[in-house]
Amino acid sequence: MIIVGVDGSRASHAAIEWAADDAARTKRPLCLVHAVDRWPYQVQRFPAAPDWPDPLLRGGQKVLAEAERIARARQPHVEVSAELREGAPAAELRERAAGVDEIVLGSRGLGGIAGAWLGSVSTHVAGQAHCPVVVVRAGQGPVTGRIVVGVDDSPECEPALEYAFAQAVLRGATVHAVHGWQLPNRLHAPELSIDMDEIRTAQHQVVTDRLAALKEKCPQVEVVEHLQFEHPVDALSRASAEADLVVVGSRGRGAVGSVVLGSVSRGVLHHARCAVAVVRS
């Protein structure tokens, strides 16, 4: 099942369309979830009459009805359901994520700060949910047939690569494997010599080794390798300008062991110009 968080914003509408398309490609049901957060409205001085209709629930039902209309218009044959929940949206979505295949969110909801790329709900869910989380930006450009994926030598890279290749197979898209690298800091050992050719060869081998098994598994997918001498966030964000989706792994962990976004995934979520999928091991 694919879950999409909805709140009536432009970014939320874009997320519904993205999720509906992905549900059609993967033949999975789509569940629209809206969380009614009462905390900002809990003013005890003027309590509502017990027999009055609940305005927050009524508003949530309208949001879900509009979301369902958008999803069915986009993909009429996808199985669509809707859920109205009560509580903080990020916490409710994270709780609802158990056992689902994917969560899709808009990049910034109605409560976001004007000009901010990433909202607090999408940041929280992407950093906490254990299934893939796709963050969709409103006004995404035309389809390019490119899936960009970050490649490095960490174990967390593998699930991201598998997700990227699976999306490429479903879409008939090309995978652009991007590996951004920088020289080590020699501040404390300036006497160390650096052989740039040797480093480039080693970095190329990282990409080759990571892609070998998936190239064999998915021979129909065209793969383009990009080795960039720059920070991974810069390399991936630049590649996103001509992509339909950027896929990144995440290996961040909080001080007490709770999962949070790593620096690269967080940076890409903030700066990419297309949808971003954060895929956890």
C-alpha positions as CSV (number, residue, x, y, z in Angstrom):
1,M,0.0,0.0,0.0
2,I,1.1,3.6,-0.7
3,I,0.2,6.2,1.9
4,V,-0.1,9.9,0.9
5,G,-0.4,12.6,3.5
6,V,-2.9,15.3,2.4
7,D,-3.6,18.8,3.8
8,G,-5.2,20.7,0.9
9,S,-2.0,22.6,-0.1
10,R,-0.6,22.8,-3.6
11,A,2.3,20.6,-2.6
12,S,-0.2,18.1,-1.2
13,H,-2.1,18.0,-4.5
14,A,1.2,17.3,-6.3
15,A,1.9,14.5,-3.9
16,I,-1.5,12.9,-4.5
17,E,-0.9,12.9,-8.3
18,W,2.6,11.5,-7.8
19,A,1.4,8.8,-5.5
20,A,-1.6,7.9,-7.8
21,D,0.8,7.4,-10.7
22,D,3.1,5.3,-8.6
23,A,0.2,3.2,-7.3
24,A,-0.9,2.6,-10.9
25,R,2.7,1.6,-11.9
26,T,3.1,-0.8,-9.0
27,K,-0.5,-2.0,-8.9
28,R,-0.8,-1.1,-5.2
29,P,-3.8,0.5,-3.4
30,L,-3.6,4.1,-2.4
31,C,-4.6,5.4,1.0
32,L,-5.1,9.2,1.6
33,V,-4.5,10.2,5.2
34,H,-5.4,13.6,6.8
35,A,-4.5,14.2,10.4
36,V,-6.6,16.7,12.4
37,D,-4.3,18.5,14.8
38,R,-6.4,20.0,17.6
39,W,-3.5,21.4,19.6
40,P,-3.4,24.9,18.0
41,Y,-7.1,25.3,18.5
42,Q,-7.5,24.0,22.1
43,V,-8.8,27.3,23.6
44,Q,-10.8,26.4,26.7
45,R,-12.3,29.9,27.3
46,F,-14.9,29.4,24.6
47,P,-15.8,25.7,24.4
48,A,-18.1,24.6,21.5
49,A,-21.6,23.4,22.2
50,P,-21.7,19.6,22.4
51,D,-24.3,19.3,19.7
52,W,-22.4,21.6,17.2
53,P,-20.7,19.9,14.2
54,D,-17.0,19.7,14.8
55,P,-15.5,22.2,12.4
56,L,-12.0,20.6,12.4
57,L,-13.4,17.2,11.5
58,R,-15.7,18.7,8.9
59,G,-12.7,20.5,7.4
60,G,-10.7,17.3,7.3
61,Q,-13.5,15.5,5.5
62,K,-13.5,18.2,2.9
63,V,-9.7,17.9,2.4
64,L,-10.0,14.1,2.0
65,A,-13.0,14.4,-0.4
66,E,-11.0,16.8,-2.6
67,A,-7.9,14.5,-2.4
68,E,-10.0,11.5,-3.4
69,R,-11.3,13.4,-6.4
70,I,-7.8,14.3,-7.5
71,A,-6.5,10.8,-7.1
72,R,-9.5,9.2,-9.0
73,A,-9.3,11.8,-11.8
74,R,-5.5,11.1,-12.2
75,Q,-5.7,7.3,-12.1
76,P,-9.4,6.0,-12.3
77,H,-8.4,2.3,-11.9
78,V,-6.4,2.7,-8.7
79,E,-8.0,1.4,-5.5
80,V,-8.3,4.5,-3.3
81,S,-9.3,4.8,0.4
82,A,-9.3,7.7,2.8
83,E,-8.5,7.9,6.6
84,L,-9.2,10.8,8.9
85,R,-7.0,10.7,12.0
86,E,-6.6,12.9,15.0
87,G,-3.2,14.0,16.3
88,A,0.0,15.7,15.1
89,P,0.3,15.0,11.4
90,A,3.9,13.8,11.5
91,A,3.3,11.4,14.4
92,E,0.1,10.1,12.8
93,L,1.8,9.4,9.5
94,R,4.7,7.7,11.1
95,E,2.4,5.5,13.1
96,R,0.4,4.7,10.0
97,A,3.5,3.8,8.1
98,A,3.8,0.3,9.8
99,G,3.7,-2.3,7.1
100,V,3.2,0.1,4.1
101,D,5.3,0.1,1.0
102,E,5.8,3.9,0.6
103,I,4.8,7.3,2.1
104,V,4.4,10.3,-0.2
105,L,4.2,13.9,1.1
106,G,4.2,17.4,-0.3
107,S,7.4,19.3,0.3
108,R,5.7,22.1,2.2
109,G,2.2,22.1,3.7
110,L,-0.2,24.9,4.6
111,G,1.7,25.6,7.8
112,G,5.1,26.1,6.1
113,I,7.0,29.3,6.0
114,A,6.8,31.1,2.7
115,G,9.8,30.3,0.6
116,A,10.9,27.3,2.6
117,W,11.5,24.2,0.5
118,L,10.9,21.6,3.1
119,G,8.2,21.6,5.8
120,S,8.4,20.2,9.3
121,V,6.1,17.3,8.7
122,S,8.0,16.0,5.6
123,T,11.3,16.5,7.5
124,H,10.1,14.5,10.5
125,V,8.5,11.7,8.5
126,A,11.4,11.3,6.1
127,G,13.7,11.1,9.2
128,Q,11.7,8.7,11.2
129,A,9.7,6.3,8.9
130,H,11.4,3.0,8.0
131,C,9.7,2.7,4.6
132,P,10.7,4.8,1.5
133,V,9.4,8.4,1.9
134,V,8.9,10.5,-1.3
135,V,8.8,14.2,-0.9
136,V,7.2,15.9,-3.9
137,R,7.6,19.6,-4.9
138,A,4.6,21.5,-6.3
139,G,5.1,22.6,-9.9
140,Q,7.5,19.9,-10.9
141,G,8.7,20.2,-14.5
142,P,8.0,17.9,-17.5
143,V,8.9,14.3,-17.5
144,T,12.5,13.7,-18.4
145,G,12.8,9.9,-18.1
146,R,15.7,10.2,-15.7
147,I,16.1,8.7,-12.2
148,V,19.0,10.2,-10.3
149,V,20.5,8.1,-7.4
150,G,23.3,8.9,-5.1
151,V,26.1,6.3,-5.0
152,D,28.8,5.8,-2.3
153,D,30.6,3.0,-0.5
154,S,28.2,2.7,2.5
155,P,25.8,-0.3,3.0
156,E,22.9,2.2,3.2
157,C,23.4,2.9,-0.5
158,E,22.1,-0.6,-1.6
159,P,18.4,0.0,-0.7
160,A,18.4,3.3,-2.5
161,L,19.9,1.8,-5.6
162,E,17.4,-1.1,-5.6
163,Y,14.5,1.5,-5.3
164,A,16.0,3.6,-8.1
165,F,16.3,0.6,-10.5
166,A,12.8,-0.6,-9.6
167,Q,11.4,2.9,-10.5
168,A,13.4,2.9,-13.7
169,V,12.0,-0.5,-14.8
170,L,8.5,0.6,-14.1
171,R,8.9,4.0,-15.9
172,G,11.2,2.9,-18.7
173,A,13.6,5.5,-17.4
174,T,17.4,5.9,-17.4
175,V,19.3,5.7,-14.1
176,H,21.9,8.4,-13.6
177,A,24.2,7.2,-10.8
178,V,25.9,10.2,-9.2
179,H,28.9,9.9,-7.0
180,G,30.2,13.2,-5.5
181,W,33.6,13.1,-3.8
182,Q,36.0,15.5,-2.3
183,L,39.6,15.4,-1.2
184,P,40.4,14.6,2.4
185,N,41.1,17.5,4.7
186,R,44.9,17.8,4.9
187,L,44.9,20.6,7.5
188,H,46.6,18.4,10.1
189,A,48.9,16.5,7.7
190,P,49.8,18.9,4.9
191,E,52.9,16.8,4.0
192,L,50.8,14.0,2.6
193,S,51.0,13.7,-1.2
194,I,47.8,13.1,-3.2
195,D,47.8,11.2,-6.5
196,M,44.6,12.5,-8.2
197,D,44.6,9.8,-10.9
198,E,44.8,7.1,-8.2
199,I,41.9,8.8,-6.3
200,R,39.8,9.1,-9.4
201,T,40.4,5.4,-10.2
202,A,39.4,4.4,-6.7
203,Q,36.2,6.5,-6.8
204,H,35.3,5.1,-10.1
205,Q,35.7,1.6,-8.7
206,V,33.3,2.5,-5.9
207,V,30.6,3.2,-8.5
208,T,31.4,0.2,-10.6
209,D,31.2,-2.2,-7.7
210,R,27.9,-0.8,-6.4
211,L,26.2,-1.0,-9.8
212,A,27.4,-4.3,-11.0
213,A,24.8,-6.6,-9.5
214,L,21.9,-4.3,-10.4
215,K,23.1,-3.9,-14.0
216,E,23.1,-7.7,-14.3
217,K,19.7,-8.0,-12.6
218,C,18.0,-5.2,-14.7
219,P,19.8,-5.3,-18.1
220,Q,17.0,-3.4,-19.7
221,V,17.8,-0.3,-17.7
222,E,20.3,2.2,-19.3
223,V,22.8,3.4,-16.7
224,V,24.8,6.6,-16.9
225,E,27.6,7.1,-14.4
226,H,28.5,10.6,-13.1
227,L,31.7,11.1,-10.9
228,Q,31.8,14.6,-9.7
229,F,34.5,16.3,-7.8
230,E,32.2,18.2,-5.5
231,H,30.1,17.7,-2.4
232,P,27.4,15.0,-2.9
233,V,24.6,17.4,-2.0
234,D,25.8,19.8,-4.7
235,A,26.2,17.0,-7.3
236,L,22.8,15.5,-6.6
237,S,21.0,18.8,-6.4
238,R,22.4,19.9,-9.7
239,A,21.5,16.6,-11.4
240,S,17.9,17.0,-10.0
241,A,17.3,19.9,-12.4
242,E,16.8,17.5,-15.3
243,A,15.4,14.5,-13.4
244,D,11.9,13.1,-12.5
245,L,13.2,11.7,-9.1
246,V,16.3,11.8,-6.9
247,V,16.8,8.8,-4.7
248,V,19.1,8.9,-1.6
249,G,19.9,6.6,1.2
250,S,20.0,7.8,4.8
251,R,22.3,6.6,7.6
252,G,21.7,9.4,10.1
253,R,21.1,8.4,13.8
254,G,20.2,10.6,16.7
255,A,22.1,10.8,20.0
256,V,19.8,8.2,21.6
257,G,19.6,5.9,18.6
258,S,16.4,7.3,17.1
259,V,16.6,7.5,13.3
260,V,17.1,10.9,11.8
261,L,18.0,12.3,8.4
262,G,21.7,12.1,7.5
263,S,23.4,15.3,6.3
264,V,23.3,14.3,2.6
265,S,19.7,13.2,2.5
266,R,18.7,16.4,4.4
267,G,20.6,18.6,2.1
268,V,19.2,17.0,-1.0
269,L,15.6,17.3,0.4
270,H,16.1,21.0,0.9
271,H,17.8,21.8,-2.4
272,A,16.7,19.3,-5.1
273,R,14.4,20.7,-7.8
274,C,12.3,17.5,-8.3
275,A,10.8,14.8,-6.1
276,V,13.1,13.1,-3.7
277,A,12.9,9.6,-2.3
278,V,14.6,8.8,1.0
279,V,15.2,5.1,1.2
280,R,16.3,3.4,4.5
281,S,18.0,0.1,4.9
